[in-house]
Amino acid sequence: MLKGKVAIVTGSTSGIGLGIANELARLGADIILNGLGDADEIEATRSGLVRDHGVRVVYDGADMSDGEAVRELIATTVETFGRVDILVNNAGIQFTAPVEEFPPAKWNAILAINLSAAFHGIAAAVPRMRKQGWGRIVNIASAHGLVGSPHKAAYVAAKHGLVGLTKVVGLETAGSGVTCNAICPGWVRTPLVEKQISDIAAERHISEKEATKELLAEKQPSLTFVSPAQLGGTVAFLCSDAASQITGAAISIDGGWTAL
């Protein structure tokens, strides 16, 4: 379905981003991986995608907190592959604290990586996509892009901003062959969520299994984690012809969280 397309997936060396990259590669897209991690593990991931799917895969370690580096990622991709068709803005970080105790440096870092990086990537990619007459931008927001939670001022602000950015870009590119949508996952079992589970278990002196159940029961009525593969499938759908008239949308994949 995506043979000949070139896809950038930020924050794709593990977790949600890797699940998305794997699905796009399975459908024939060449992939630009981006993210943090051990160099040998990243190379194993890169070569594994090449082996499993027979597509071209390169790694670019662009720093998502640096707007110029994000724009350079787009430019380098075009230089290497001659085009950029799909941009998945997935890179993100988290920190929790009451608003009056929230460290300004953490606020700035979360907004830079979770929101501003998407802006810079989109701004650099849209002219290329318009020229081609085809492009797909998918922003990985969160249920927290639609509702709030205590102690997550920066994350909620950034994800709400990402949903707003999605709407604006969807309007600005409507009719050009380019679409821009956001996916809003609920709880996905990623390293970020694993840490929250561990923190709950330590704070309440309960097992991690009990902490997991409490975490899900509080927000996610399905009592089941969303999987990276499911998110990858949703991104793939948004890249399909069937989704060509879906733009500026925020799609919830949250086990009923935001239906409450």
C-alpha positions as a Markdown table, in Angstrom:
| # | Residue | x | y | z |
|---|---|---|---|---|
| 1 | Met | 0.0 | 0.0 | 0.0 |
| 2 | Leu | 2.8 | 2.4 | 0.8 |
| 3 | Lys | 5.5 | 1.2 | -1.5 |
| 4 | Gly | 7.6 | 4.1 | -2.7 |
| 5 | Lys | 6.6 | 6.3 | 0.1 |
| 6 | Val | 9.1 | 7.8 | 2.6 |
| 7 | Ala | 8.0 | 8.0 | 6.3 |
| 8 | Ile | 9.7 | 9.9 | 9.1 |
| 9 | Val | 8.7 | 8.6 | 12.6 |
| 10 | Thr | 10.1 | 10.6 | 15.5 |
| 11 | Gly | 10.7 | 8.9 | 18.8 |
| 12 | Ser | 10.7 | 5.6 | 17.0 |
| 13 | Thr | 13.6 | 3.6 | 18.6 |
| 14 | Ser | 11.1 | 1.9 | 21.0 |
| 15 | Gly | 7.5 | 1.8 | 22.2 |
| 16 | Ile | 4.7 | 3.5 | 20.2 |
| 17 | Gly | 7.0 | 5.0 | 17.6 |
| 18 | Leu | 8.7 | 1.7 | 16.8 |
| 19 | Gly | 5.3 | 0.0 | 16.5 |
| 20 | Ile | 4.2 | 2.6 | 14.0 |
| 21 | Ala | 7.5 | 2.4 | 12.1 |
| 22 | Asn | 7.1 | -1.4 | 11.9 |
| 23 | Glu | 3.6 | -1.2 | 10.5 |
| 24 | Leu | 4.6 | 1.4 | 7.9 |
| 25 | Ala | 7.6 | -0.7 | 6.8 |
| 26 | Arg | 5.4 | -3.8 | 6.6 |
| 27 | Leu | 3.3 | -1.9 | 4.1 |
| 28 | Gly | 6.3 | -1.0 | 2.0 |
| 29 | Ala | 7.3 | 2.5 | 3.2 |
| 30 | Asp | 11.0 | 3.5 | 3.5 |
| 31 | Ile | 11.6 | 4.6 | 7.1 |
| 32 | Ile | 13.6 | 7.3 | 8.9 |
| 33 | Leu | 14.0 | 6.2 | 12.5 |
| 34 | Asn | 14.7 | 8.8 | 15.2 |
| 35 | Gly | 15.1 | 8.7 | 18.9 |
| 36 | Leu | 17.3 | 7.9 | 21.8 |
| 37 | Gly | 18.9 | 4.6 | 22.9 |
| 38 | Asp | 22.0 | 2.4 | 22.8 |
| 39 | Ala | 23.7 | 2.7 | 19.4 |
| 40 | Asp | 24.0 | -1.1 | 19.0 |
| 41 | Glu | 20.3 | -1.6 | 19.9 |
| 42 | Ile | 19.3 | 1.1 | 17.4 |
| 43 | Glu | 21.3 | -0.5 | 14.7 |
| 44 | Ala | 19.7 | -3.9 | 15.5 |
| 45 | Thr | 16.3 | -2.3 | 15.2 |
| 46 | Arg | 17.2 | -0.6 | 11.9 |
| 47 | Ser | 18.7 | -3.7 | 10.3 |
| 48 | Gly | 15.8 | -5.8 | 11.6 |
| 49 | Leu | 13.2 | -3.6 | 9.8 |
| 50 | Val | 15.3 | -3.9 | 6.6 |
| 51 | Arg | 15.5 | -7.7 | 7.0 |
| 52 | Asp | 11.9 | -8.2 | 7.9 |
| 53 | His | 10.3 | -5.9 | 5.3 |
| 54 | Gly | 12.8 | -5.3 | 2.5 |
| 55 | Val | 12.6 | -1.5 | 2.7 |
| 56 | Arg | 15.2 | 1.1 | 3.1 |
| 57 | Val | 15.7 | 2.3 | 6.8 |
| 58 | Val | 18.0 | 4.9 | 8.1 |
| 59 | Tyr | 18.5 | 6.3 | 11.5 |
| 60 | Asp | 18.7 | 10.1 | 12.2 |
| 61 | Gly | 19.5 | 11.1 | 15.8 |
| 62 | Ala | 18.1 | 14.7 | 15.4 |
| 63 | Asp | 17.5 | 16.3 | 18.8 |
| 64 | Met | 13.7 | 17.0 | 19.0 |
| 65 | Ser | 14.2 | 19.8 | 21.5 |
| 66 | Asp | 16.1 | 21.8 | 18.8 |
| 67 | Gly | 13.8 | 23.3 | 16.2 |
| 68 | Glu | 16.6 | 23.8 | 13.7 |
| 69 | Ala | 17.6 | 20.1 | 14.1 |
| 70 | Val | 14.0 | 19.1 | 13.4 |
| 71 | Arg | 13.9 | 21.1 | 10.2 |
| 72 | Glu | 17.2 | 19.7 | 9.2 |
| 73 | Leu | 15.8 | 16.2 | 9.7 |
| 74 | Ile | 13.2 | 17.0 | 7.0 |
| 75 | Ala | 15.8 | 18.5 | 4.7 |
| 76 | Thr | 18.2 | 15.5 | 5.2 |
| 77 | Thr | 15.4 | 13.1 | 4.4 |
| 78 | Val | 14.6 | 14.9 | 1.1 |
| 79 | Glu | 18.3 | 14.9 | 0.2 |
| 80 | Thr | 18.6 | 11.2 | 1.0 |
| 81 | Phe | 15.4 | 9.8 | -0.5 |
| 82 | Gly | 14.3 | 12.6 | -2.8 |
| 83 | Arg | 10.9 | 13.1 | -1.0 |
| 84 | Val | 9.0 | 13.0 | 2.3 |
| 85 | Asp | 5.5 | 11.6 | 2.2 |
| 86 | Ile | 4.6 | 10.7 | 5.8 |
| 87 | Leu | 5.5 | 12.6 | 9.0 |
| 88 | Val | 4.6 | 11.0 | 12.3 |
| 89 | Asn | 5.3 | 13.3 | 15.2 |
| 90 | Asn | 5.6 | 10.9 | 18.1 |
| 91 | Ala | 8.5 | 12.0 | 20.2 |
| 92 | Gly | 7.5 | 12.9 | 23.7 |
| 93 | Ile | 8.6 | 13.2 | 27.3 |
| 94 | Gln | 6.7 | 13.4 | 30.6 |
| 95 | Phe | 7.2 | 14.8 | 34.1 |
| 96 | Thr | 4.6 | 15.2 | 36.9 |
| 97 | Ala | 4.3 | 17.7 | 39.7 |
| 98 | Pro | 1.7 | 20.1 | 41.1 |
| 99 | Val | 1.7 | 23.3 | 39.0 |
| 100 | Glu | 3.2 | 25.5 | 41.8 |
| 101 | Glu | 6.1 | 23.1 | 42.1 |
| 102 | Phe | 6.6 | 22.4 | 38.4 |
| 103 | Pro | 10.2 | 23.2 | 37.4 |
| 104 | Pro | 10.3 | 25.8 | 34.6 |
| 105 | Ala | 13.1 | 23.8 | 32.9 |
| 106 | Lys | 10.8 | 20.7 | 32.7 |
| 107 | Trp | 7.9 | 22.8 | 31.4 |
| 108 | Asn | 10.2 | 24.2 | 28.6 |
| 109 | Ala | 11.6 | 20.8 | 27.7 |
| 110 | Ile | 8.1 | 19.1 | 27.5 |
| 111 | Leu | 6.7 | 21.9 | 25.3 |
| 112 | Ala | 9.8 | 21.8 | 23.1 |
| 113 | Ile | 9.7 | 18.1 | 22.4 |
| 114 | Asn | 6.0 | 17.3 | 22.6 |
| 115 | Leu | 4.7 | 20.4 | 20.8 |
| 116 | Ser | 7.3 | 22.7 | 19.2 |
| 117 | Ala | 9.1 | 19.8 | 17.5 |
| 118 | Ala | 5.9 | 18.9 | 15.6 |
| 119 | Phe | 5.5 | 22.5 | 14.5 |
| 120 | His | 9.0 | 22.7 | 13.1 |
| 121 | Gly | 8.7 | 19.3 | 11.4 |
| 122 | Ile | 5.3 | 20.2 | 9.8 |
| 123 | Ala | 6.4 | 23.7 | 8.7 |
| 124 | Ala | 9.4 | 22.1 | 6.9 |
| 125 | Ala | 7.5 | 19.2 | 5.4 |
| 126 | Val | 4.3 | 20.8 | 4.2 |
| 127 | Pro | 5.9 | 22.7 | 1.2 |
| 128 | Arg | 7.4 | 19.4 | 0.0 |
| 129 | Met | 4.2 | 17.5 | 0.4 |
| 130 | Arg | 2.2 | 20.3 | -1.3 |
| 131 | Lys | 4.6 | 20.1 | -4.3 |
| 132 | Gln | 4.1 | 16.4 | -4.5 |
| 133 | Gly | 0.3 | 16.7 | -4.2 |
| 134 | Trp | 0.3 | 14.1 | -1.5 |
| 135 | Gly | 1.3 | 13.9 | 2.2 |
| 136 | Arg | 0.2 | 12.5 | 5.5 |
| 137 | Ile | 1.0 | 14.1 | 8.8 |
| 138 | Val | 0.0 | 12.2 | 11.9 |
| 139 | Asn | 0.5 | 13.8 | 15.4 |
| 140 | Ile | 0.6 | 11.4 | 18.3 |
| 141 | Ala | -1.3 | 13.4 | 20.9 |
| 142 | Ser | -3.0 | 11.6 | 23.9 |
| 143 | Ala | -6.2 | 11.3 | 25.7 |
| 144 | His | -4.6 | 14.2 | 27.6 |
| 145 | Gly | -4.9 | 16.3 | 24.4 |
| 146 | Leu | -8.7 | 16.2 | 25.1 |
| 147 | Val | -9.0 | 16.0 | 28.9 |
| 148 | Gly | -6.9 | 17.0 | 31.9 |
| 149 | Ser | -5.3 | 15.2 | 34.8 |
| 150 | Pro | -3.7 | 16.5 | 38.0 |
| 151 | His | 0.1 | 17.1 | 38.1 |
| 152 | Lys | 0.5 | 17.1 | 34.3 |
| 153 | Ala | 0.4 | 20.8 | 33.5 |
| 154 | Ala | 3.1 | 20.8 | 30.8 |
| 155 | Tyr | 2.1 | 17.4 | 29.2 |
| 156 | Val | -1.6 | 18.3 | 29.0 |
| 157 | Ala | -0.9 | 21.8 | 27.7 |
| 158 | Ala | 1.4 | 20.4 | 25.0 |
| 159 | Lys | -1.0 | 17.7 | 23.9 |
| 160 | His | -3.9 | 20.1 | 23.8 |
| 161 | Gly | -1.7 | 22.4 | 21.8 |
| 162 | Leu | -0.9 | 19.5 | 19.4 |
| 163 | Val | -4.6 | 18.8 | 18.8 |
| 164 | Gly | -5.1 | 22.5 | 18.1 |
| 165 | Leu | -2.1 | 22.6 | 15.7 |
| 166 | Thr | -3.5 | 19.5 | 13.9 |
| 167 | Lys | -6.8 | 21.4 | 13.3 |
| 168 | Val | -5.0 | 24.5 | 11.9 |
| 169 | Val | -2.8 | 22.4 | 9.6 |
| 170 | Gly | -5.7 | 20.3 | 8.5 |
| 171 | Leu | -7.6 | 23.5 | 7.4 |
| 172 | Glu | -4.5 | 25.1 | 5.8 |
| 173 | Thr | -3.8 | 22.0 | 3.7 |
| 174 | Ala | -7.4 | 21.0 | 2.9 |
| 175 | Gly | -7.8 | 20.1 | -0.8 |
| 176 | Ser | -4.0 | 19.9 | -1.5 |
| 177 | Gly | -3.7 | 16.2 | -1.2 |
| 178 | Val | -2.1 | 16.6 | 2.2 |
| 179 | Thr | -3.9 | 15.6 | 5.4 |
| 180 | Cys | -3.1 | 16.3 | 9.1 |
| 181 | Asn | -4.6 | 14.3 | 11.9 |
| 182 | Ala | -4.0 | 13.5 | 15.5 |
| 183 | Ile | -4.3 | 10.2 | 17.3 |
| 184 | Cys | -5.2 | 10.4 | 21.0 |
| 185 | Pro | -4.1 | 7.1 | 22.8 |
| 186 | Gly | -5.1 | 6.2 | 26.3 |
| 187 | Trp | -2.8 | 4.1 | 28.4 |
| 188 | Val | -0.2 | 2.3 | 26.3 |
| 189 | Arg | 2.4 | 0.1 | 28.0 |
| 190 | Thr | 5.5 | 2.1 | 27.3 |
| 191 | Pro | 8.5 | 2.9 | 29.5 |
| 192 | Leu | 6.8 | 6.2 | 30.5 |
| 193 | Val | 3.8 | 4.2 | 31.8 |
| 194 | Glu | 5.9 | 1.5 | 33.3 |
| 195 | Lys | 7.5 | 4.2 | 35.5 |
| 196 | Gln | 4.1 | 5.5 | 36.6 |
| 197 | Ile | 3.1 | 1.9 | 37.5 |
| 198 | Ser | 6.3 | 1.5 | 39.6 |
| 199 | Asp | 5.7 | 4.9 | 41.3 |
| 200 | Ile | 2.1 | 3.9 | 42.2 |
| 201 | Ala | 3.3 | 0.5 | 43.5 |
| 202 | Ala | 6.0 | 2.1 | 45.7 |
| 203 | Glu | 3.8 | 4.9 | 47.0 |
| 204 | Arg | 0.9 | 2.6 | 47.9 |
| 205 | His | 3.0 | -0.4 | 48.9 |
| 206 | Ile | 1.2 | -2.7 | 46.5 |
| 207 | Ser | 2.4 | -5.1 | 43.8 |
| 208 | Glu | 3.0 | -3.8 | 40.2 |
| 209 | Lys | 0.1 | -6.1 | 39.1 |
| 210 | Glu | -2.2 | -4.3 | 41.5 |
| 211 | Ala | -0.8 | -0.9 | 40.5 |
| 212 | Thr | -1.5 | -1.7 | 36.8 |
| 213 | Lys | -5.1 | -2.6 | 37.6 |
| 214 | Glu | -5.5 | 0.6 | 39.6 |
| 215 | Leu | -4.0 | 2.7 | 36.8 |
| 216 | Leu | -6.3 | 1.3 | 34.2 |
| 217 | Ala | -9.4 | 1.3 | 36.4 |
| 218 | Glu | -9.1 | 5.0 | 37.1 |
| 219 | Lys | -9.2 | 6.1 | 33.5 |
| 220 | Gln | -9.6 | 3.3 | 30.9 |
| 221 | Pro | -13.0 | 1.5 | 31.1 |
| 222 | Ser | -11.8 | -1.4 | 28.8 |
| 223 | Leu | -9.2 | -2.2 | 31.5 |
| 224 | Thr | -6.8 | -3.1 | 28.7 |
| 225 | Phe | -3.7 | -1.3 | 27.4 |
| 226 | Val | -3.7 | 0.1 | 23.9 |
| 227 | Ser | -0.9 | -1.6 | 21.9 |
| 228 | Pro | 1.7 | 0.0 | 19.7 |
| 229 | Ala | 0.6 | -2.3 | 16.9 |
| 230 | Gln | -3.0 | -0.9 | 17.1 |
| 231 | Leu | -1.6 | 2.6 | 16.9 |
| 232 | Gly | 0.5 | 1.6 | 13.9 |
| 233 | Gly | -2.6 | 0.2 | 12.2 |
| 234 | Thr | -4.5 | 3.5 | 12.8 |
| 235 | Val | -1.6 | 5.5 | 11.3 |
| 236 | Ala | -1.6 | 3.2 | 8.3 |
| 237 | Phe | -5.3 | 3.7 | 7.8 |
| 238 | Leu | -4.8 | 7.5 | 7.9 |
| 239 | Cys | -2.2 | 7.0 | 5.1 |
| 240 | Ser | -4.7 | 5.1 | 3.0 |
| 241 | Asp | -7.0 | 6.3 | 0.2 |
| 242 | Ala | -10.0 | 5.5 | 2.4 |
| 243 | Ala | -8.9 | 8.2 | 4.8 |
| 244 | Ser | -8.2 | 10.9 | 2.2 |
| 245 | Gln | -11.1 | 13.0 | 3.4 |
| 246 | Ile | -10.2 | 12.7 | 7.1 |
| 247 | Thr | -8.2 | 15.8 | 8.1 |
| 248 | Gly | -8.0 | 18.0 | 11.2 |
| 249 | Ala | -9.4 | 15.2 | 13.2 |
| 250 | Ala | -8.4 | 13.9 | 16.7 |
| 251 | Ile | -9.1 | 10.2 | 16.8 |
| 252 | Ser | -9.4 | 8.6 | 20.3 |
| 253 | Ile | -8.0 | 5.2 | 20.9 |
| 254 | Asp | -8.4 | 5.0 | 24.6 |
| 255 | Gly | -10.7 | 2.1 | 25.7 |
| 256 | Gly | -13.5 | 4.5 | 26.4 |
| 257 | Trp | -11.4 | 7.0 | 28.6 |
| 258 | Thr | -12.8 | 10.2 | 26.9 |
| 259 | Ala | -16.3 | 8.8 | 26.6 |
| 260 | Leu | -16.8 | 9.2 | 30.3 |
